Amino acid sequence: MEQKDFEVSSPPTDGISGLEFSPQADLLSVSSWDNQVRIYEVQPTGMTVPKAAYSHEGPVLCTTWSKDGTKVLSGGADKAGRMYDLATGQTTQIAEHADTIRCIKWLDQSQQIVATGSWDKTVKYWDMRQPQPISTVQLPERCYSMDVTFPLMVVATADRHIQVYDLNNPTVPFKTTQSPLKWQTRCVTCFPNAKGYAIGSIEGRVGMQYVEDKEQGKNFSFKCHRDNSNNVFAVNAISFHPIHGTFSTAGSDGTFSFWDKDSKQRLKPFPSVNGQIPCTAFNRNGTIFAYGVSYDWSKSKDPYARPNKPSRIAFNQPNPTDPYRATRKPQDSGLGHNSSIYEADNEPFNNSQSDIQLQHRIVDVRSNSYLPYSHRRDPGFNPVRSHEPLYIEEDMSSISNPDKDGRSATLLQEELPLDAFDSYSEMQSPRSKSAVVFPTSELPPRTKKRKLPKSCCGISFWICIPFWIVFVAVVVIVWYFCWPRTPTLSFGDASVKDGPTWGPDTNPSLQSDWYVNITIDNSANWIPTRINNIAFNVLDTNTQQFVGHGNTNALTIPGRSIQTLNVTVSINYTASSTSDQTFIDLYGACGPQKIGDSPPLSIEFQAIFDIWGIVWHPVAMVSPGPDGFNCPLS
């Protein structure tokens, strides 16, 4: 009989927003929409004991632990980050933003540094010993999700922007890109080896992205959390196993599954928990998998759309009768393992010895995988005969229909007739060790070789072939003359519309509006190009910080023409101190005039095109002329 997952006693009274285990003990911190952060102790029996709780002045959206496990950090809608000390029971405010704090992470360094991501479009770094942030990084949009595995930090924002940071140089983005998924980002999680990250979206997809350019060929995405009625559910949480590098996904459909990214297979799906799962977490050694069940706001804030069910937290723990000790360590598990040998794992929740005799042998990458933290028993498990793995599903009937033993073909063995033989003994030939004999009763009937048809849809090939040649030629000609191409841009001089306004030394800033002359060369297009908008971001080339933005709104550029536009660009930058390098660049080029000419301003314009007829948004980096950009003065 399959045991049920353990549930936490005294769960939150409102929606659960975050779960995280202590890195030093089986203590679980839980943030929720009832303005509370609760801390539970998980005992070896699976029971929980409430240990402590503290409050915010608004819903709490995130929680994390210090590396020594003595402090709990949290942030929420009260725009404040707070720290709870388990030894003293005292709560201290450690961070503050202009809007809701969506994410908080303790950086894996010797210093006491914390990073907070907010809906005010900033990431701030805080030293626990100082009341003010030690650095502020501007984001292109509101922070939706953030994760850290030193030295990698990944921030996912609105409009599908992804900012990747090297924490050895945390104030400058290492890479700026967009999500490989088509819809709004829901969660992002770093690989355990910090070589990349997993990203989930509201469209029921997960993407695996590597950071280094040389590993871009390993990137892939797959569908998940969809039902048989073609309903698509959001992927709310992705958690990596701390030992084996496998990972879990959980979504709005109320299910969670375990996956292996290196062999691209689903290891085990689990049935619905009768609710939505907004967050998940593994403990420090991967023997406990915790998941929250509560409303995740995927059906809007309408009270009639919210299910009338209490929030709860459950633990998925191993069953002593499960064959979970046979654990495959993939060749690139994400933790530096370079082995594909079956090993016996120590399991603290099971005191009995395994009766499975494991052989020390090399196996193929398509061999069995069974997670050590699953308590669901597979009734067909046999240590001699492998259980067929289920690879990532595609829309292919050959892998969606299981054979008579309940097994499914994989992407790597699509043409293999799985029902042709039932055991290894049936594959042995009495005549030759290298031959394979199939049962006579199951051999497919012989069919005559089909002859190629002499016509195409009832029309002679002598007519079809010229028709298709003409059709392809017409398509190529239409594409060449009608397909919209991205115009090229160049920048001229600029003048002041408003400002500049400089802030005091205690809050150094610059606010100013400029008229910038932009030349649009549409010579590559034969027909008029309809542009919905061109969004400009002004970038300091020395520090890679965004200092301003502007828009052209809708316009139509005639074909084979060159036009000049006058675009309003708003410069708005606030520095943490007068020693900020970006502020120094702005002040040196645009500040009050001194003796002699001011140096040119080292900036670039990032142009993001929204062109009618092109579904993606081309991006171009435009630099001023060889003389640089002269800052317009009043």
Order of alpha helices (4+ residues) and beta strands (2+ residues): beta-beta-beta-beta-beta-beta-beta-beta-beta-beta-beta-beta-beta-beta-beta-beta-beta-beta-beta-beta-beta-beta-beta-beta-beta-beta-beta-beta-beta-alpha-beta-beta-alpha-beta-beta-beta-beta-beta-beta-alpha-beta-beta
